Amino acid sequence: MRMTRFGRTGRELPSISVGTWSHGGPKVVGKREVGWSGHDDAQALAALGAAAEHGIVHWDTADVYGDGHAEELIGSLWDQVDRDRIFLATKIGWDPGPHGHHYHPTQIRERLERSLRLLRTDHVDLYYFHQCEFGRDDQYLEDAVALFRELRDQGKIRHIGLSDWDLHKLTRYAGTVEPDVVQPYRNVLDDDYEPSGLKAWVEKNDAGVAWFSPLKHGLLLGKYEAPATFEDGDMRNGIPGFRDQALLDHLRRCRDQVTERFGDRTSQPVLMALLGALLADCPTACVLLGLRNPEQVAAAAELGNLLTADEGRWVRELYRRTATE
Ligand SMILES: NC(=O)c1ccc[n+]([C@@H]2O[C@H](COP(=O)([O-])OP(=O)(O)OC[C@H]3O[C@@H](n4cnc5c(N)ncnc54)[C@H](OP(=O)(O)O)[C@@H]3O)[C@@H](O)[C@H]2O)c1
């Protein structure tokens, strides 16, 4: 497994990490689908066990994935997996809770205790602000940051993380939060890393980076031939790309070209290209890959050294060409 120095955390971690959003199963909040269908507890547990065996030991979860179910699954594994080998990350910041705001100090304290209980551990290695939404006039920002630092001093969390889908927001708040790690949305189609200013901030501050949704939820693999819909409670129903035939055709053409170029280096050329393109221009980054079963873990474990900077650029340019070109 290729290793990365995870920025100023000082930790050497595999550049492929496990994301467990789908392990929470289907979920609806209000009218919004925010979970994943097709989840199976036994498969998810087997995936985590296989990940540990392959040295994929950075695991990412959140308090809201299945309302704690994904954390609970991880916490059930410590008789099979050595807790001390796992770099464990979780998050707070989507469920408003009973105190009026998701970053109200009482909410943060209660939620962290709940996460530690479900994860069956006395600390997490990385605790994230799940989104850069700190209330009107950022009224919760200062106290929330001070509390995270206090929790770090107490040893309940080892490092502070900051996440968001919007990289401009991440860049804006990074100066105040001073996170050790940022968790931004990035894949070869949706890529604001440089234009948002985040790249410059990361390099100046030696931050660790954990790219999320590197496959755009599986869409980019080129495995969909026709528009797809998913069962209720699956967030992919809200992603237009899954129903865009021209895009699906484009992604299958990209899959073929990538297979032609990298097929003699690995049995997983598409995965290697999509992930390698994100790692090639950021030496302190890993990718958070959603892995639902042992087969997907085995495919990720095949990847080895990934891409050079030039190859990464070639892949990004290939996918960005419009579907109608
Ligand atoms: N901070 C945030 O706000 C935030 C937001 C989103 C995600 N995340 C984190 O990032 C992680 C990854 O993102 P993501 O789950 O959105 O998606 P992703 O990694 O882009 O895609 C994962 C999906 O791709 C498919 N897949 C993976 N490996 C495959 C393989 N070898 N062959 C075929 N299909 C494969 C699986 O779905 P199917 O088998 O169903 O196709 C899998 O669930 C999350 O789990 C979470 O930890 C964080």
The ligand as an SDF file (V2000), in Angstrom:
LIG
                    3D

 48 52  0  0  0  0  0  0  0  0999 V2000
  -17.1820   15.3630    4.6360 N   0  0  0  0  0  0  0  0  0  0  0  0
  -18.2250   15.2080    3.8780 C   0  0  0  0  0  0  0  0  0  0  0  0
  -19.1250   16.0540    3.8110 O   0  0  0  0  0  0  0  0  0  0  0  0
  -18.3200   13.9550    3.0700 C   0  0  0  0  0  0  0  0  0  0  0  0
  -19.2600   13.8760    2.0170 C   0  0  0  0  0  0  0  0  0  0  0  0
  -19.2700   12.7370    1.2540 C   0  0  0  0  0  0  0  0  0  0  0  0
  -18.4020   11.6840    1.5390 C   0  0  0  0  0  0  0  0  0  0  0  0
  -17.5270   11.7620    2.5810 N   0  0  0  0  0  0  0  0  0  0  0  0
  -16.6050   10.6410    2.9100 C   0  0  0  0  0  0  0  0  0  0  0  0
  -15.9810   10.1560    1.7140 O   0  0  0  0  0  0  0  0  0  0  0  0
  -16.2950    8.7700    1.5440 C   0  0  0  0  0  0  0  0  0  0  0  0
  -16.3420    8.3840    0.0780 C   0  0  0  0  0  0  0  0  0  0  0  0
  -17.2840    9.1290   -0.6480 O   0  0  0  0  0  0  0  0  0  0  0  0
  -18.5650    8.4850   -1.3200 P   0  0  0  0  0  0  0  0  0  0  0  0
  -19.0100    7.3560   -0.4640 O   0  0  0  0  0  0  0  0  0  0  0  0
  -19.4740    9.5910   -1.6450 O   0  0  0  0  0  0  0  0  0  0  0  0
  -18.1710    7.9350   -2.7150 O   0  0  0  0  0  0  0  0  0  0  0  0
  -16.9850    7.4220   -3.6370 P   0  0  0  0  0  0  0  0  0  0  0  0
  -15.8230    6.9520   -2.8520 O   0  0  0  0  0  0  0  0  0  0  0  0
  -16.8100    8.4600   -4.6550 O   0  0  0  0  0  0  0  0  0  0  0  0
  -17.7320    6.1730   -4.2780 O   0  0  0  0  0  0  0  0  0  0  0  0
  -17.9330    5.0230   -3.4990 C   0  0  0  0  0  0  0  0  0  0  0  0
  -18.8660    4.0580   -4.1950 C   0  0  0  0  0  0  0  0  0  0  0  0
  -18.2980    3.6160   -5.4400 O   0  0  0  0  0  0  0  0  0  0  0  0
  -18.5940    2.2280   -5.6280 C   0  0  0  0  0  0  0  0  0  0  0  0
  -17.3050    1.5210   -5.6850 N   0  0  0  0  0  0  0  0  0  0  0  0
  -16.2260    1.6660   -4.8800 C   0  0  0  0  0  0  0  0  0  0  0  0
  -15.2280    0.8360   -5.2400 N   0  0  0  0  0  0  0  0  0  0  0  0
  -15.6800    0.1620   -6.3080 C   0  0  0  0  0  0  0  0  0  0  0  0
  -15.1120   -0.8270   -7.1370 C   0  0  0  0  0  0  0  0  0  0  0  0
  -13.8800   -1.3000   -6.9390 N   0  0  0  0  0  0  0  0  0  0  0  0
  -15.8500   -1.2990   -8.1780 N   0  0  0  0  0  0  0  0  0  0  0  0
  -17.0950   -0.8450   -8.4060 C   0  0  0  0  0  0  0  0  0  0  0  0
  -17.6950    0.0950   -7.6310 N   0  0  0  0  0  0  0  0  0  0  0  0
  -16.9970    0.5920   -6.5970 C   0  0  0  0  0  0  0  0  0  0  0  0
  -19.4190    1.7870   -4.4100 C   0  0  0  0  0  0  0  0  0  0  0  0
  -20.8260    1.9570   -4.6570 O   0  0  0  0  0  0  0  0  0  0  0  0
  -21.7000    0.8560   -5.4470 P   0  0  0  0  0  0  0  0  0  0  0  0
  -21.0830   -0.4850   -5.1650 O   0  0  0  0  0  0  0  0  0  0  0  0
  -23.0740    1.0220   -4.9150 O   0  0  0  0  0  0  0  0  0  0  0  0
  -21.5950    1.2740   -6.8730 O   0  0  0  0  0  0  0  0  0  0  0  0
  -19.0250    2.8110   -3.3720 C   0  0  0  0  0  0  0  0  0  0  0  0
  -19.9610    2.9840   -2.3470 O   0  0  0  0  0  0  0  0  0  0  0  0
  -17.5970    8.6050    2.3110 C   0  0  0  0  0  0  0  0  0  0  0  0
  -17.8690    7.2490    2.6220 O   0  0  0  0  0  0  0  0  0  0  0  0
  -17.3470    9.4580    3.5160 C   0  0  0  0  0  0  0  0  0  0  0  0
  -16.5160    8.7960    4.4520 O   0  0  0  0  0  0  0  0  0  0  0  0
  -17.4760   12.8840    3.3420 C   0  0  0  0  0  0  0  0  0  0  0  0
  1  2  1  0
  2  3  2  0
  2  4  1  0
  4  5  1  0
  4 48  2  0
  5  6  2  0
  6  7  1  0
  7  8  2  0
  8  9  1  0
  8 48  1  0
  9 10  1  0
  9 46  1  0
 10 11  1  0
 11 12  1  0
 11 44  1  0
 12 13  1  0
 13 14  1  0
 14 15  2  0
 14 16  1  0
 14 17  1  0
 17 18  1  0
 18 19  2  0
 18 20  1  0
 18 21  1  0
 21 22  1  0
 22 23  1  0
 23 24  1  0
 23 42  1  0
 24 25  1  0
 25 26  1  0
 25 36  1  0
 26 27  1  0
 26 35  1  0
 27 28  2  0
 28 29  1  0
 29 30  1  0
 29 35  2  0
 30 31  1  0
 30 32  2  0
 32 33  1  0
 33 34  2  0
 34 35  1  0
 36 37  1  0
 36 42  1  0
 37 38  1  0
 38 39  2  0
 38 40  1  0
 38 41  1  0
 42 43  1  0
 44 45  1  0
 44 46  1  0
 46 47  1  0
M  CHG  2   8   1  16  -1
M  END
$$$$
